[in-house]
Amino acid sequence: MFEGRPISFRPGETLAGALMVAGVVDFRQTPTSGTVRGPWCLMGICYECLLRIDGRDNQRACMTDTRPGMTVERQIGARRDAAGDGG
């Protein structure tokens, strides 16, 4: 689910790929200007595809394989979660 919307995917597909096929290209916002950001490099280098996945902030959608039951949300900027990830 992406923000309450069911998203179809194929086995082995990355979350970034599945979301882009579904028409979702704005994954997060910059905190200062509110500019929307989305996947850029698709190989885990640029961090433009950060999302909140299953309650954890700062997860790279391009490096995350899809799986049934995922809960995915946009986030604003890079954040720290309870596990101390992000920055």
PDB file of N, CA, C and O in Angstrom:
ATOM      1  N   MET A   1       0.846  -1.186   0.000  1.00  0.00           N
ATOM      2  CA  MET A   1       0.000   0.000   0.000  1.00  0.00           C
ATOM      3  C   MET A   1       0.888   1.245   0.000  1.00  0.00           C
ATOM      4  O   MET A   1       1.826   1.352   0.790  1.00  0.00           O
ATOM      5  N   PHE A   2       0.587   2.159  -0.873  1.00  0.00           N
ATOM      6  CA  PHE A   2       1.269   3.443  -0.888  1.00  0.00           C
ATOM      7  C   PHE A   2       0.274   4.496  -0.444  1.00  0.00           C
ATOM      8  O   PHE A   2      -0.643   4.855  -1.183  1.00  0.00           O
ATOM      9  N   GLU A   3       0.464   4.986   0.769  1.00  0.00           N
ATOM     10  CA  GLU A   3      -0.428   5.988   1.360  1.00  0.00           C
ATOM     11  C   GLU A   3      -1.892   5.568   1.220  1.00  0.00           C
ATOM     12  O   GLU A   3      -2.750   6.371   0.851  1.00  0.00           O
ATOM     13  N   GLY A   4      -2.159   4.302   1.522  1.00  0.00           N
ATOM     14  CA  GLY A   4      -3.507   3.766   1.503  1.00  0.00           C
ATOM     15  C   GLY A   4      -3.985   3.263   0.155  1.00  0.00           C
ATOM     16  O   GLY A   4      -5.086   2.723   0.048  1.00  0.00           O
ATOM     17  N   ARG A   5      -3.180   3.433  -0.865  1.00  0.00           N
ATOM     18  CA  ARG A   5      -3.541   3.016  -2.226  1.00  0.00           C
ATOM     19  C   ARG A   5      -2.825   1.715  -2.573  1.00  0.00           C
ATOM     20  O   ARG A   5      -1.600   1.652  -2.478  1.00  0.00           O
ATOM     21  N   PRO A   6      -3.556   0.678  -2.971  1.00  0.00           N
ATOM     22  CA  PRO A   6      -2.904  -0.573  -3.371  1.00  0.00           C
ATOM     23  C   PRO A   6      -2.057  -0.364  -4.623  1.00  0.00           C
ATOM     24  O   PRO A   6      -2.481   0.315  -5.559  1.00  0.00           O
ATOM     25  N   ILE A   7      -0.871  -0.943  -4.637  1.00  0.00           N
ATOM     26  CA  ILE A   7       0.040  -0.854  -5.777  1.00  0.00           C
ATOM     27  C   ILE A   7       0.358  -2.270  -6.246  1.00  0.00           C
ATOM     28  O   ILE A   7       0.723  -3.128  -5.443  1.00  0.00           O
ATOM     29  N   SER A   8       0.219  -2.508  -7.531  1.00  0.00           N
ATOM     30  CA  SER A   8       0.567  -3.810  -8.097  1.00  0.00           C
ATOM     31  C   SER A   8       2.068  -3.863  -8.361  1.00  0.00           C
ATOM     32  O   SER A   8       2.697  -2.843  -8.642  1.00  0.00           O
ATOM     33  N   PHE A   9       2.627  -5.054  -8.268  1.00  0.00           N
ATOM     34  CA  PHE A   9       4.046  -5.222  -8.561  1.00  0.00           C
ATOM     35  C   PHE A   9       4.310  -6.646  -9.024  1.00  0.00           C
ATOM     36  O   PHE A   9       3.488  -7.545  -8.841  1.00  0.00           O
ATOM     37  N   ARG A  10       5.474  -6.826  -9.628  1.00  0.00           N
ATOM     38  CA  ARG A  10       5.906  -8.150 -10.058  1.00  0.00           C
ATOM     39  C   ARG A  10       7.001  -8.646  -9.116  1.00  0.00           C
ATOM     40  O   ARG A  10       7.766  -7.838  -8.590  1.00  0.00           O
ATOM     41  N   PRO A  11       7.090  -9.946  -8.895  1.00  0.00           N
ATOM     42  CA  PRO A  11       8.159 -10.477  -8.046  1.00  0.00           C
ATOM     43  C   PRO A  11       9.529 -10.023  -8.550  1.00  0.00           C
ATOM     44  O   PRO A  11       9.804 -10.062  -9.749  1.00  0.00           O
ATOM     45  N   GLY A  12      10.375  -9.595  -7.628  1.00  0.00           N
ATOM     46  CA  GLY A  12      11.718  -9.153  -7.965  1.00  0.00           C
ATOM     47  C   GLY A  12      11.827  -7.694  -8.352  1.00  0.00           C
ATOM     48  O   GLY A  12      12.930  -7.195  -8.573  1.00  0.00           O
ATOM     49  N   GLU A  13      10.702  -7.000  -8.437  1.00  0.00           N
ATOM     50  CA  GLU A  13      10.694  -5.588  -8.810  1.00  0.00           C
ATOM     51  C   GLU A  13      11.053  -4.729  -7.601  1.00  0.00           C
ATOM     52  O   GLU A  13      10.672  -5.047  -6.475  1.00  0.00           O
ATOM     53  N   THR A  14      11.780  -3.650  -7.832  1.00  0.00           N
ATOM     54  CA  THR A  14      12.061  -2.735  -6.723  1.00  0.00           C
ATOM     55  C   THR A  14      10.828  -1.890  -6.436  1.00  0.00           C
ATOM     56  O   THR A  14       9.955  -1.729  -7.289  1.00  0.00           O
ATOM     57  N   LEU A  15      10.772  -1.360  -5.232  1.00  0.00           N
ATOM     58  CA  LEU A  15       9.665  -0.499  -4.846  1.00  0.00           C
ATOM     59  C   LEU A  15       9.637   0.757  -5.721  1.00  0.00           C
ATOM     60  O   LEU A  15       8.564   1.198  -6.131  1.00  0.00           O
ATOM     61  N   ALA A  16      10.795   1.330  -6.007  1.00  0.00           N
ATOM     62  CA  ALA A  16      10.844   2.516  -6.869  1.00  0.00           C
ATOM     63  C   ALA A  16      10.246   2.202  -8.235  1.00  0.00           C
ATOM     64  O   ALA A  16       9.456   2.988  -8.757  1.00  0.00           O
ATOM     65  N   GLY A  17      10.609   1.075  -8.814  1.00  0.00           N
ATOM     66  CA  GLY A  17      10.073   0.682 -10.115  1.00  0.00           C
ATOM     67  C   GLY A  17       8.569   0.494 -10.080  1.00  0.00           C
ATOM     68  O   GLY A  17       7.859   0.973 -10.964  1.00  0.00           O
ATOM     69  N   ALA A  18       8.085  -0.194  -9.074  1.00  0.00           N
ATOM     70  CA  ALA A  18       6.646  -0.443  -8.952  1.00  0.00           C
ATOM     71  C   ALA A  18       5.876   0.865  -8.796  1.00  0.00           C
ATOM     72  O   ALA A  18       4.814   1.034  -9.396  1.00  0.00           O
ATOM     73  N   LEU A  19       6.400   1.785  -7.999  1.00  0.00           N
ATOM     74  CA  LEU A  19       5.712   3.064  -7.802  1.00  0.00           C
ATOM     75  C   LEU A  19       5.720   3.896  -9.075  1.00  0.00           C
ATOM     76  O   LEU A  19       4.714   4.523  -9.409  1.00  0.00           O
ATOM     77  N   MET A  20       6.840   3.911  -9.787  1.00  0.00           N
ATOM     78  CA  MET A  20       6.902   4.690 -11.029  1.00  0.00           C
ATOM     79  C   MET A  20       5.943   4.133 -12.075  1.00  0.00           C
ATOM     80  O   MET A  20       5.288   4.901 -12.780  1.00  0.00           O
ATOM     81  N   VAL A  21       5.851   2.809 -12.184  1.00  0.00           N
ATOM     82  CA  VAL A  21       4.906   2.197 -13.123  1.00  0.00           C
ATOM     83  C   VAL A  21       3.471   2.585 -12.746  1.00  0.00           C
ATOM     84  O   VAL A  21       2.618   2.749 -13.618  1.00  0.00           O
ATOM     85  N   ALA A  22       3.215   2.728 -11.455  1.00  0.00           N
ATOM     86  CA  ALA A  22       1.881   3.108 -10.973  1.00  0.00           C
ATOM     87  C   ALA A  22       1.625   4.615 -11.081  1.00  0.00           C
ATOM     88  O   ALA A  22       0.556   5.090 -10.699  1.00  0.00           O
ATOM     89  N   GLY A  23       2.601   5.366 -11.600  1.00  0.00           N
ATOM     90  CA  GLY A  23       2.426   6.797 -11.793  1.00  0.00           C
ATOM     91  C   GLY A  23       2.866   7.666 -10.635  1.00  0.00           C
ATOM     92  O   GLY A  23       2.646   8.877 -10.655  1.00  0.00           O
ATOM     93  N   VAL A  24       3.487   7.070  -9.616  1.00  0.00           N
ATOM     94  CA  VAL A  24       3.972   7.843  -8.465  1.00  0.00           C
ATOM     95  C   VAL A  24       5.426   8.236  -8.738  1.00  0.00           C
ATOM     96  O   VAL A  24       6.293   7.368  -8.837  1.00  0.00           O
ATOM     97  N   VAL A  25       5.693   9.528  -8.860  1.00  0.00           N
ATOM     98  CA  VAL A  25       7.060   9.976  -9.111  1.00  0.00           C
ATOM     99  C   VAL A  25       7.574  10.944  -8.043  1.00  0.00           C
ATOM    100  O   VAL A  25       8.772  11.219  -7.991  1.00  0.00           O
ATOM    101  N   ASP A  26       6.688  11.460  -7.195  1.00  0.00           N
ATOM    102  CA  ASP A  26       7.122  12.332  -6.103  1.00  0.00           C
ATOM    103  C   ASP A  26       7.130  11.515  -4.810  1.00  0.00           C
ATOM    104  O   ASP A  26       6.080  11.216  -4.241  1.00  0.00           O
ATOM    105  N   PHE A  27       8.323  11.166  -4.366  1.00  0.00           N
ATOM    106  CA  PHE A  27       8.499  10.279  -3.219  1.00  0.00           C
ATOM    107  C   PHE A  27       8.643  11.029  -1.903  1.00  0.00           C
ATOM    108  O   PHE A  27       8.220  10.532  -0.859  1.00  0.00           O
ATOM    109  N   ARG A  28       9.235  12.219  -1.938  1.00  0.00           N
ATOM    110  CA  ARG A  28       9.453  12.974  -0.706  1.00  0.00           C
ATOM    111  C   ARG A  28       9.479  14.450  -1.019  1.00  0.00           C
ATOM    112  O   ARG A  28       9.419  14.848  -2.183  1.00  0.00           O
ATOM    113  N   GLN A  29       9.571  15.272   0.029  1.00  0.00           N
ATOM    114  CA  GLN A  29       9.679  16.719  -0.111  1.00  0.00           C
ATOM    115  C   GLN A  29      10.900  17.209   0.631  1.00  0.00           C
ATOM    116  O   GLN A  29      11.271  16.649   1.663  1.00  0.00           O
ATOM    117  N   THR A  30      11.535  18.264   0.107  1.00  0.00           N
ATOM    118  CA  THR A  30      12.608  18.897   0.864  1.00  0.00           C
ATOM    119  C   THR A  30      11.963  19.724   1.974  1.00  0.00           C
ATOM    120  O   THR A  30      10.933  20.360   1.748  1.00  0.00           O
ATOM    121  N   PRO A  31      12.555  19.724   3.169  1.00  0.00           N
ATOM    122  CA  PRO A  31      11.917  20.402   4.293  1.00  0.00           C
ATOM    123  C   PRO A  31      11.895  21.925   4.176  1.00  0.00           C
ATOM    124  O   PRO A  31      10.977  22.558   4.697  1.00  0.00           O
ATOM    125  N   THR A  32      12.863  22.521   3.518  1.00  0.00           N
ATOM    126  CA  THR A  32      12.927  23.982   3.471  1.00  0.00           C
ATOM    127  C   THR A  32      12.024  24.583   2.408  1.00  0.00           C
ATOM    128  O   THR A  32      11.325  25.560   2.677  1.00  0.00           O
ATOM    129  N   SER A  33      12.023  24.019   1.201  1.00  0.00           N
ATOM    130  CA  SER A  33      11.256  24.617   0.109  1.00  0.00           C
ATOM    131  C   SER A  33       9.975  23.865  -0.233  1.00  0.00           C
ATOM    132  O   SER A  33       9.099  24.407  -0.907  1.00  0.00           O
ATOM    133  N   GLY A  34       9.859  22.624   0.226  1.00  0.00           N
ATOM    134  CA  GLY A  34       8.701  21.819  -0.113  1.00  0.00           C
ATOM    135  C   GLY A  34       8.773  21.223  -1.508  1.00  0.00           C
ATOM    136  O   GLY A  34       7.800  20.643  -1.988  1.00  0.00           O
ATOM    137  N   THR A  35       9.928  21.363  -2.165  1.00  0.00           N
ATOM    138  CA  THR A  35      10.112  20.811  -3.503  1.00  0.00           C
ATOM    139  C   THR A  35       9.993  19.298  -3.456  1.00  0.00           C
ATOM    140  O   THR A  35      10.571  18.648  -2.585  1.00  0.00           O
ATOM    141  N   VAL A  36       9.237  18.738  -4.403  1.00  0.00           N
ATOM    142  CA  VAL A  36       9.100  17.285  -4.439  1.00  0.00           C
ATOM    143  C   VAL A  36      10.331  16.660  -5.074  1.00  0.00           C
ATOM    144  O   VAL A  36      10.943  17.227  -5.979  1.00  0.00           O
ATOM    145  N   ARG A  37      10.680  15.474  -4.577  1.00  0.00           N
ATOM    146  CA  ARG A  37      11.845  14.740  -5.059  1.00  0.00           C
ATOM    147  C   ARG A  37      11.403  13.339  -5.437  1.00  0.00           C
ATOM    148  O   ARG A  37      10.419  12.827  -4.903  1.00  0.00           O
ATOM    149  N   GLY A  38      12.117  12.732  -6.340  1.00  0.00           N
ATOM    150  CA  GLY A  38      11.804  11.378  -6.772  1.00  0.00           C
ATOM    151  C   GLY A  38      13.046  10.650  -7.201  1.00  0.00           C
ATOM    152  O   GLY A  38      14.142  11.207  -7.145  1.00  0.00           O
ATOM    153  N   PRO A  39      12.899   9.414  -7.631  1.00  0.00           N
ATOM    154  CA  PRO A  39      14.046   8.607  -8.022  1.00  0.00           C
ATOM    155  C   PRO A  39      14.887   9.302  -9.091  1.00  0.00           C
ATOM    156  O   PRO A  39      14.363   9.905 -10.027  1.00  0.00           O
ATOM    157  N   TRP A  40      16.190   9.200  -8.928  1.00  0.00           N
ATOM    158  CA  TRP A  40      17.090   9.825  -9.877  1.00  0.00           C
ATOM    159  C   TRP A  40      18.086   8.802 -10.414  1.00  0.00           C
ATOM    160  O   TRP A  40      18.092   8.506 -11.609  1.00  0.00           O
ATOM    161  N   CYS A  41      18.927   8.263  -9.535  1.00  0.00           N
ATOM    162  CA  CYS A  41      19.992   7.372 -10.008  1.00  0.00           C
ATOM    163  C   CYS A  41      19.535   5.916 -10.109  1.00  0.00           C
ATOM    164  O   CYS A  41      20.065   5.150 -10.914  1.00  0.00           O
ATOM    165  N   LEU A  42      18.559   5.542  -9.298  1.00  0.00           N
ATOM    166  CA  LEU A  42      18.023   4.179  -9.247  1.00  0.00           C
ATOM    167  C   LEU A  42      19.075   3.119  -8.929  1.00  0.00           C
ATOM    168  O   LEU A  42      18.928   1.957  -9.310  1.00  0.00           O
ATOM    169  N   MET A  43      20.138   3.524  -8.228  1.00  0.00           N
ATOM    170  CA  MET A  43      21.132   2.542  -7.798  1.00  0.00           C
ATOM    171  C   MET A  43      21.650   2.811  -6.387  1.00  0.00           C
ATOM    172  O   MET A  43      22.707   2.303  -6.012  1.00  0.00           O
ATOM    173  N   GLY A  44      20.917   3.606  -5.600  1.00  0.00           N
ATOM    174  CA  GLY A  44      21.226   3.786  -4.190  1.00  0.00           C
ATOM    175  C   GLY A  44      22.261   4.831  -3.850  1.00  0.00           C
ATOM    176  O   GLY A  44      22.711   4.886  -2.706  1.00  0.00           O
ATOM    177  N   ILE A  45      22.658   5.660  -4.792  1.00  0.00           N
ATOM    178  CA  ILE A  45      23.698   6.652  -4.535  1.00  0.00           C
ATOM    179  C   ILE A  45      23.143   8.016  -4.135  1.00  0.00           C
ATOM    180  O   ILE A  45      23.700   8.670  -3.252  1.00  0.00           O
ATOM    181  N   CYS A  46      22.049   8.458  -4.774  1.00  0.00           N
ATOM    182  CA  CYS A  46      21.611   9.851  -4.611  1.00  0.00           C
ATOM    183  C   CYS A  46      20.644  10.078  -3.443  1.00  0.00           C
ATOM    184  O   CYS A  46      20.516  11.216  -2.991  1.00  0.00           O
ATOM    185  N   TYR A  47      19.977   9.076  -2.951  1.00  0.00           N
ATOM    186  CA  TYR A  47      19.036   9.183  -1.834  1.00  0.00           C
ATOM    187  C   TYR A  47      17.815  10.056  -2.117  1.00  0.00           C
ATOM    188  O   TYR A  47      17.179  10.545  -1.183  1.00  0.00           O
ATOM    189  N   GLU A  48      17.482  10.257  -3.380  1.00  0.00           N
ATOM    190  CA  GLU A  48      16.308  11.048  -3.729  1.00  0.00           C
ATOM    191  C   GLU A  48      15.012  10.256  -3.568  1.00  0.00           C
ATOM    192  O   GLU A  48      13.930  10.842  -3.561  1.00  0.00           O
ATOM    193  N   CYS A  49      15.107   8.944  -3.440  1.00  0.00           N
ATOM    194  CA  CYS A  49      13.906   8.098  -3.383  1.00  0.00           C
ATOM    195  C   CYS A  49      13.575   7.643  -1.960  1.00  0.00           C
ATOM    196  O   CYS A  49      12.945   6.602  -1.775  1.00  0.00           O
ATOM    197  N   LEU A  50      13.996   8.414  -0.960  1.00  0.00           N
ATOM    198  CA  LEU A  50      13.724   8.032   0.428  1.00  0.00           C
ATOM    199  C   LEU A  50      12.229   8.016   0.714  1.00  0.00           C
ATOM    200  O   LEU A  50      11.496   8.935   0.349  1.00  0.00           O
ATOM    201  N   LEU A  51      11.798   6.948   1.376  1.00  0.00           N
ATOM    202  CA  LEU A  51      10.400   6.783   1.769  1.00  0.00           C
ATOM    203  C   LEU A  51      10.337   6.199   3.166  1.00  0.00           C
ATOM    204  O   LEU A  51      11.332   5.693   3.684  1.00  0.00           O
ATOM    205  N   ARG A  52       9.174   6.272   3.767  1.00  0.00           N
ATOM    206  CA  ARG A  52       8.902   5.588   5.034  1.00  0.00           C
ATOM    207  C   ARG A  52       8.284   4.245   4.657  1.00  0.00           C
ATOM    208  O   ARG A  52       7.189   4.192   4.097  1.00  0.00           O
ATOM    209  N   ILE A  53       8.988   3.169   4.964  1.00  0.00           N
ATOM    210  CA  ILE A  53       8.546   1.827   4.595  1.00  0.00           C
ATOM    211  C   ILE A  53       8.355   1.009   5.869  1.00  0.00           C
ATOM    212  O   ILE A  53       9.289   0.826   6.648  1.00  0.00           O
ATOM    213  N   ASP A  54       7.144   0.525   6.067  1.00  0.00           N
ATOM    214  CA  ASP A  54       6.808  -0.270   7.247  1.00  0.00           C
ATOM    215  C   ASP A  54       7.237   0.410   8.546  1.00  0.00           C
ATOM    216  O   ASP A  54       7.763  -0.230   9.457  1.00  0.00           O
ATOM    217  N   GLY A  55       6.997   1.735   8.612  1.00  0.00           N
ATOM    218  CA  GLY A  55       7.273   2.488   9.820  1.00  0.00           C
ATOM    219  C   GLY A  55       8.702   2.946   9.991  1.00  0.00           C
ATOM    220  O   GLY A  55       9.029   3.553  11.011  1.00  0.00           O
ATOM    221  N   ARG A  56       9.568   2.675   9.024  1.00  0.00           N
ATOM    222  CA  ARG A  56      10.978   3.091   9.114  1.00  0.00           C
ATOM    223  C   ARG A  56      11.268   4.170   8.091  1.00  0.00           C
ATOM    224  O   ARG A  56      11.046   3.980   6.895  1.00  0.00           O
ATOM    225  N   ASP A  57      11.765   5.305   8.564  1.00  0.00           N
ATOM    226  CA  ASP A  57      12.128   6.417   7.695  1.00  0.00           C
ATOM    227  C   ASP A  57      13.407   6.114   6.920  1.00  0.00           C
ATOM    228  O   ASP A  57      14.161   5.199   7.250  1.00  0.00           O
ATOM    229  N   ASN A  58      13.626   6.919   5.872  1.00  0.00           N
ATOM    230  CA  ASN A  58      14.882   6.948   5.123  1.00  0.00           C
ATOM    231  C   ASN A  58      15.231   5.650   4.417  1.00  0.00           C
ATOM    232  O   ASN A  58      16.405   5.304   4.288  1.00  0.00           O
ATOM    233  N   GLN A  59      14.226   4.942   3.964  1.00  0.00           N
ATOM    234  CA  GLN A  59      14.474   3.709   3.220  1.00  0.00           C
ATOM    235  C   GLN A  59      14.545   4.044   1.734  1.00  0.00           C
ATOM    236  O   GLN A  59      13.670   4.730   1.206  1.00  0.00           O
ATOM    237  N   ARG A  60      15.588   3.560   1.060  1.00  0.00           N
ATOM    238  CA  ARG A  60      15.770   3.825  -0.364  1.00  0.00           C
ATOM    239  C   ARG A  60      14.875   2.887  -1.172  1.00  0.00           C
ATOM    240  O   ARG A  60      15.071   1.672  -1.176  1.00  0.00           O
ATOM    241  N   ALA A  61      13.895   3.467  -1.852  1.00  0.00           N
ATOM    242  CA  ALA A  61      12.945   2.671  -2.630  1.00  0.00           C
ATOM    243  C   ALA A  61      13.626   1.934  -3.772  1.00  0.00           C
ATOM    244  O   ALA A  61      13.171   0.863  -4.173  1.00  0.00           O
ATOM    245  N   CYS A  62      14.703   2.487  -4.297  1.00  0.00           N
ATOM    246  CA  CYS A  62      15.390   1.847  -5.419  1.00  0.00           C
ATOM    247  C   CYS A  62      16.182   0.623  -4.979  1.00  0.00           C
ATOM    248  O   CYS A  62      16.583  -0.188  -5.813  1.00  0.00           O
ATOM    249  N   MET A  63      16.408   0.485  -3.700  1.00  0.00           N
ATOM    250  CA  MET A  63      17.176  -0.645  -3.170  1.00  0.00           C
ATOM    251  C   MET A  63      16.308  -1.604  -2.371  1.00  0.00           C
ATOM    252  O   MET A  63      16.821  -2.528  -1.740  1.00  0.00           O
ATOM    253  N   THR A  64      14.995  -1.393  -2.393  1.00  0.00           N
ATOM    254  CA  THR A  64      14.064  -2.200  -1.620  1.00  0.00           C
ATOM    255  C   THR A  64      13.198  -3.028  -2.559  1.00  0.00           C
ATOM    256  O   THR A  64      12.501  -2.483  -3.415  1.00  0.00           O
ATOM    257  N   ASP A  65      13.243  -4.336  -2.399  1.00  0.00           N
ATOM    258  CA  ASP A  65      12.386  -5.215  -3.200  1.00  0.00           C
ATOM    259  C   ASP A  65      10.958  -5.159  -2.672  1.00  0.00           C
ATOM    260  O   ASP A  65      10.727  -5.056  -1.467  1.00  0.00           O
ATOM    261  N   THR A  66      10.011  -5.228  -3.595  1.00  0.00           N
ATOM    262  CA  THR A  66       8.601  -5.254  -3.209  1.00  0.00           C
ATOM    263  C   THR A  66       8.265  -6.586  -2.549  1.00  0.00           C
ATOM    264  O   THR A  66       8.882  -7.615  -2.825  1.00  0.00           O
ATOM    265  N   ARG A  67       7.264  -6.534  -1.664  1.00  0.00           N
ATOM    266  CA  ARG A  67       6.753  -7.745  -1.040  1.00  0.00           C
ATOM    267  C   ARG A  67       5.320  -7.477  -0.580  1.00  0.00           C
ATOM    268  O   ARG A  67       4.970  -6.336  -0.277  1.00  0.00           O
ATOM    269  N   PRO A  68       4.513  -8.494  -0.528  1.00  0.00           N
ATOM    270  CA  PRO A  68       3.124  -8.311  -0.107  1.00  0.00           C
ATOM    271  C   PRO A  68       3.039  -7.705   1.297  1.00  0.00           C
ATOM    272  O   PRO A  68       3.837  -8.030   2.176  1.00  0.00           O
ATOM    273  N   GLY A  69       2.072  -6.832   1.486  1.00  0.00           N
ATOM    274  CA  GLY A  69       1.799  -6.279   2.812  1.00  0.00           C
ATOM    275  C   GLY A  69       2.623  -5.074   3.202  1.00  0.00           C
ATOM    276  O   GLY A  69       2.501  -4.601   4.333  1.00  0.00           O
ATOM    277  N   MET A  70       3.454  -4.558   2.318  1.00  0.00           N
ATOM    278  CA  MET A  70       4.263  -3.375   2.649  1.00  0.00           C
ATOM    279  C   MET A  70       3.353  -2.165   2.863  1.00  0.00           C
ATOM    280  O   MET A  70       2.327  -2.016   2.199  1.00  0.00           O
ATOM    281  N   THR A  71       3.750  -1.307   3.804  1.00  0.00           N
ATOM    282  CA  THR A  71       3.084  -0.028   4.008  1.00  0.00           C
ATOM    283  C   THR A  71       4.108   1.053   3.708  1.00  0.00           C
ATOM    284  O   THR A  71       5.150   1.130   4.358  1.00  0.00           O
ATOM    285  N   VAL A  72       3.807   1.888   2.720  1.00  0.00           N
ATOM    286  CA  VAL A  72       4.767   2.873   2.227  1.00  0.00           C
ATOM    287  C   VAL A  72       4.135   4.257   2.260  1.00  0.00           C
ATOM    288  O   VAL A  72       2.978   4.439   1.882  1.00  0.00           O
ATOM    289  N   GLU A  73       4.931   5.244   2.727  1.00  0.00           N
ATOM    290  CA  GLU A  73       4.466   6.631   2.805  1.00  0.00           C
ATOM    291  C   GLU A  73       5.570   7.570   2.357  1.00  0.00           C
ATOM    292  O   GLU A  73       6.755   7.249   2.455  1.00  0.00           O
ATOM    293  N   ARG A  74       5.167   8.739   1.862  1.00  0.00           N
ATOM    294  CA  ARG A  74       6.141   9.790   1.557  1.00  0.00           C
ATOM    295  C   ARG A  74       6.715  10.303   2.873  1.00  0.00           C
ATOM    296  O   ARG A  74       6.144  10.093   3.943  1.00  0.00           O
ATOM    297  N   GLN A  75       7.854  10.978   2.770  1.00  0.00           N
ATOM    298  CA  GLN A  75       8.400  11.649   3.939  1.00  0.00           C
ATOM    299  C   GLN A  75       8.908  13.015   3.538  1.00  0.00           C
ATOM    300  O   GLN A  75       9.101  13.296   2.355  1.00  0.00           O
ATOM    301  N   ILE A  76       9.122  13.862   4.527  1.00  0.00           N
ATOM    302  CA  ILE A  76       9.654  15.197   4.288  1.00  0.00           C
ATOM    303  C   ILE A  76      11.088  15.218   4.789  1.00  0.00           C
ATOM    304  O   ILE A  76      11.344  15.048   5.982  1.00  0.00           O
ATOM    305  N   GLY A  77      12.019  15.427   3.871  1.00  0.00           N
ATOM    306  CA  GLY A  77      13.439  15.447   4.201  1.00  0.00           C
ATOM    307  C   GLY A  77      13.927  14.093   4.696  1.00  0.00           C
ATOM    308  O   GLY A  77      13.196  13.103   4.681  1.00  0.00           O
ATOM    309  N   ALA A  78      15.184  14.075   5.136  1.00  0.00           N
ATOM    310  CA  ALA A  78      15.742  12.886   5.770  1.00  0.00           C
ATOM    311  C   ALA A  78      15.460  13.012   7.263  1.00  0.00           C
ATOM    312  O   ALA A  78      15.633  14.086   7.839  1.00  0.00           O
ATOM    313  N   ARG A  79      15.032  11.937   7.883  1.00  0.00           N
ATOM    314  CA  ARG A  79      14.657  11.997   9.305  1.00  0.00           C
ATOM    315  C   ARG A  79      15.358  10.908  10.089  1.00  0.00           C
ATOM    316  O   ARG A  79      15.910   9.966   9.520  1.00  0.00           O
ATOM    317  N   ARG A  80      15.328  11.050  11.376  1.00  0.00           N
ATOM    318  CA  ARG A  80      15.826   9.998  12.262  1.00  0.00           C
ATOM    319  C   ARG A  80      14.630   9.200  12.756  1.00  0.00           C
ATOM    320  O   ARG A  80      13.619   9.767  13.170  1.00  0.00           O
ATOM    321  N   ASP A  81      14.758   7.866  12.707  1.00  0.00           N
ATOM    322  CA  ASP A  81      13.678   7.035  13.227  1.00  0.00           C
ATOM    323  C   ASP A  81      14.116   6.411  14.551  1.00  0.00           C
ATOM    324  O   ASP A  81      15.222   6.667  15.026  1.00  0.00           O
ATOM    325  N   ALA A  82      13.273   5.615  15.127  1.00  0.00           N
ATOM    326  CA  ALA A  82      13.547   5.012  16.425  1.00  0.00           C
ATOM    327  C   ALA A  82      14.784   4.134  16.411  1.00  0.00           C
ATOM    328  O   ALA A  82      15.415   3.948  17.451  1.00  0.00           O
ATOM    329  N   ALA A  83      15.151   3.585  15.247  1.00  0.00           N
ATOM    330  CA  ALA A  83      16.323   2.720  15.149  1.00  0.00           C
ATOM    331  C   ALA A  83      17.596   3.546  14.977  1.00  0.00           C
ATOM    332  O   ALA A  83      18.693   2.986  14.974  1.00  0.00           O
ATOM    333  N   GLY A  84      17.470   4.867  14.833  1.00  0.00           N
ATOM    334  CA  GLY A  84      18.644   5.721  14.689  1.00  0.00           C
ATOM    335  C   GLY A  84      19.137   5.832  13.266  1.00  0.00           C
ATOM    336  O   GLY A  84      20.237   6.336  13.039  1.00  0.00           O
ATOM    337  N   ASP A  85      18.357   5.376  12.294  1.00  0.00           N
ATOM    338  CA  ASP A  85      18.756   5.481  10.895  1.00  0.00           C
ATOM    339  C   ASP A  85      18.533   6.904  10.408  1.00  0.00           C
ATOM    340  O   ASP A  85      17.775   7.667  11.007  1.00  0.00           O
ATOM    341  N   GLY A  86      19.194   7.246   9.331  1.00  0.00           N
ATOM    342  CA  GLY A  86      18.963   8.547   8.697  1.00  0.00           C
ATOM    343  C   GLY A  86      19.851   9.618   9.263  1.00  0.00           C
ATOM    344  O   GLY A  86      20.747   9.362  10.067  1.00  0.00           O
ATOM    345  N   GLY A  87      19.580  10.821   8.823  1.00  0.00           N
ATOM    346  CA  GLY A  87      20.408  11.882   9.336  1.00  0.00           C
ATOM    347  C   GLY A  87      20.178  13.191   8.720  1.00  0.00           C
ATOM    348  O   GLY A  87      20.832  14.168   9.085  1.00  0.00           O
TER     349      GLY A  87
END
